[in-house]
Amino acid sequence: GGRVVYEPFSNDALREASRAVFGAAGRPIFDLTGADYVVDLGADSFETWLSPVEHQRQILEARDVASEEGRAARMVYVGPRLSMTASSADEWLPAKPGSEGLVALALANVALERRQAAGQPVGGDPALLAGLLAGFAPEKVAAATGVDAATLRRVGEQIADAKRPVALPPGTGLTSARAVATNAAVLILDAVIGAV
């Protein structure tokens, strides 16, 4: 007979979210080297997520104001605890546990609205995205996330205005029954801002 294997720390939720959002069940690669705005939605990218040492190197390079290009990437961390990644970020949004997907959808709602108002391109089908994100205005999700609407709106506008933004989905440490949905929400944000 067959054998059942349970792997609690796999990246299956990210793969399944990628399949649901993009139609390809692979694990997306996130290159932060050229990013100018990074939103880490519980990935703990400096500690446990995918390739922590490589992500530390990439962010360090992206934030190197002394470089020839004078890069100064901004990093915002979203999550319930002040982790090493959160303490290394420019800003920490202490969202309620499990609400990272709602934060991502609120940011996507604001980013889509702002980019469309400015006549900037968005990834994916704008009408489909607008319908999908309509119920996730910051004012509607603030209480559930623990992050006030003004902050969600400000960060959403900042990521929309960035030239090379990227959003990082949560790592295996935040695996739950909503893991696929949470990862999908972050990938939808990446689609809106053209990071994928």
N, C-alpha and C positions, 0 to 999 in steps of 0.2 A: 503494500500500500504506500500511499503518499505520506509526506512528512509536513507538518505545519511548522513554519518558522515565524516567530514574532520578533520584529526588529523595531524597537521603540525609537531609535535615533536615526532612522533613515530619512532620505530626502524625497520619499514618495509623494508627500503632500505637495511639494513644489513641482514635481514632475506632472502630477495630475492637474494642478492648477494651470500649468503651461499648456497642457493638452486642452483644457476647457477654454482658455482665453485665446490661445494662438493656434490650436489645432496640431501642435507638435508636443509629444510627451517627453521631451528632453529636459535636462536641467539647464536653465539659462546661465550664461556666463556674464558676470557683472564686472566690467573693467572701469575702475574708479580713477585711473590715472589722469584722464583729461576732464574729469567732472569738475564743475564749479559750484554744484549744490547737491549734497547727499542727504537724503532722509532715510535713516536707519529705523525701520519699524519693528524693533525687537530682534533684529538679526544678531546683535552682539558681535558685529563684524570684526572687532579687535580681539575677541576671546575664543569663540567656539564655532562661528559660522563659516562653512565651506573651507576657506583658506585664510585664517586670521593673520598670519605673518605677511602674506602677500597683500592683503587688504590694508594692513598698517603701512606697508611700504607705498602702496598706491595713494593712500590718503595723504601721507607725509609729502609725497611728490606733488599732489594736487594742491596742497596748502602752502607750498614753498613760495613765499612772497619774494624771496631773494633770487628766484630763478629768472632766467632771461625773459620769460613771458610774464613774470610778475604774478603768477597764479596765487589766488587766495580763496580756495574752495571753502564754502560754509558747510558745516555738518550739524544736522539736527537729529537727536535721538528720541524715539518714542517708545516708552515702555514703563512698566510699573516700578522698577527698582533702579537705583543709581549704581549701575554696573560700571566696570572699567571703561567700556565703550561710551556710556552715557557721560561719565565724568571727563572724557576726552573730547566730547562734542562741544560745539559753540553754544548749543542750547539743548536742554533736556525738557521734554514734555512728559510729565509723569502720568501717563494714561492708565486707566484702570486695567487690570489683567484681562486679557482676552479681547480688548477693544481695539487692537491695532488695525484690524480690517476696517472698522468704522472710521477710524482716523484717516486711513488711506482713501476711503471713498469720499470723505468730506474734503480732503485736499484735492482729489481728482475733480470733484464738483466745482470747487473754486477755480482750479487751474483751467478747466475746460471753458468756464464762463469768461475768465479773463483773456484767454488766448483767442477765443472767438470774437470778443468785443474789440480786441486789438487787430483783428484780421490776420492773426498768426496761424500757422498750420497746427493741426492736432493729429495724433496717430489714430488710426481706425476710422470708423464711420461716425462722424460728429452727431448725426441725428440719433443713431442707436445709443451712443454714449450719453447724450443728453437725457434720453428717456430712462436709461439705466441708473443714472446718477441723480435724477430729479429729487428723490426722497432723502438725499444725504447732504443737504445743506448744513453748514456748521451749526446753525441755530437748532437744527433738529436732532443732532447727535451729541451736542456738547455735554448734556447731563449723563448720557450713557458712557461717554469716554472719560469724563473727569477733566477734560481740557476745554477751557472756555472758548466760545464761538469766535471771539475777536482774535485769539491766538491761532486757531485753526484757519481763519480767513487770511491772516497775515502770512502764515507759512505757505498756504496754498498759493497766494499771490507771488511770494518770493520764488517758489519752485516753478511757477508758470513763467516768470520773467527771466529765469536763468537760461544761459546759452547751452549748457551741457549738464542738465540735471539727471539724477538717477535716484530711484527708491529701492531699498533693499528689503525683501520679505523676511518674516521672522524665521529664526532658526529652529532646530529640533527641540530646543529647550522649552519652546512655547507650543509644542504639539498638543492638540486637543481635538475634540470632535469637530471643531470649526477650522481645523488646520488648512484644509484645501480651500475653503471659502476665504480665509484670511490671506493666504498666499495669492489667490486669484484677485482679491481686492487690490493688493499691492501691484500685481502685474497690470491691472487695469489702469492704475495711476501711471505706471511706466509707459503704457500705450498712449495715454493722453498727452504726456509731456515729451513723447517721441524718444524715450530712452531705449526702446527696443526695436 
